[in-house]
């Protein structure tokens, strides 16, 4: 989606919740308290996308995401009396950990309300930072209502994850650092959840380099800003790998900034988010959660928009479960036909499996798994079926293996992720 560019950024800046001065003040406040993460050139991602890619590694923060910047900016703004009373936040993950971590460091009591279905590891991590964790509701919105009620009852300061000027200014410090390290960036690509990150970055980047293009990215299942800005009614909801940006309601303070200063919002589908997570792991040798990889997913979705440009990617978080990361990487190997499963049905005779294994070895394929079946009713009484999963160099190598087995008279049938394929190789 291309946004209305008719409003001049320079004239509108004063109307926003934050200005470049707010972001610069936040930069001074968080200095020494939040890691100044590196902006790293990525030749492999550049080759993959056709652009000159520079990655801002916010996954290197102690709690694994950019959220620490906004949390410190907000917590440092509290009065002595507010610090004594404590703070409360609602979050399903990164914001919770950032607030809890820095609240403990600053001696501020913290309470975090999380949905009841939050992964146990995230709740335990938050507790480990000294926070009182309350599990309430099935959704983040129910948790938010409960957090506001507790805040009122106990006189706690509510730390919103994105709809707060101090938080927005803190997130915007990323843009200052990126443009200090690489002043000639043409574009910055930013994942969008509630809008706190992209609004802070947009205000700062446009003030420093007016001609820079800010591109936002939403998960296709959660097109909240797309709906709000384009007055559309796309459905919102569903299981997404990018749960960090799975937000149903946009921030009211970020909304006008995104409307005016963000040139385009790209919606990315789940397979591309998975591919981007895998690309960060294999090409950049770094961990990216689904939301953190959304910017790269946008470049894969619309490479023509970025080709030949100097592009800054904000890898905003790396808190991905190891099991999910492993699953994503294996699924990508399957998509690339570097892992393939097939079935051979033939007469049962001594040495058959050994001969098949030797043949595959001679063809350069690595056997990952073998399943022998003699009792299936669709197999002749004197027959046998062998299901084999192999690893190959690439798609062409896989086809080469299947053709060779077919030429040997074994008639392999491909087994895809859903069922036995009708195609015999």
Protein Blocks (a to p, Z undefined) as FASTA:
>chain_A
ZZdfkbcfklmmmmpmbdfklmmmmmmmmgokaccddddddfklmmmnopacddddfklp
mnopaklmmmmmmmmmpcfklmmnopcdddfklmmmmmmmmmmmnopacdddddfklcfk
lmmmmmmnopacddedjbfklmmmmmmmmmmmnopacddfklcfklmmmmmmmmmmmmmm
mmmbfbdcdddfehmmmmmmmmmmmmmmmmbccdddddfklmmklmmmnopabdeedjdf
klmlmcfbdcfklmmmmmmmmmbdcdddfklmmmmmmmmmmmnopacdfklmmmmmmmmm
mmmlmgopacddddfbfcdcfklmmmmmmmmmmmnopaccddddddddehklmmmmmmmm
mnopacfbdcddfkbfkbcfkbccdddddddfblmlmmmmmmmmmmnonopacddfkbcc
fbdZZ
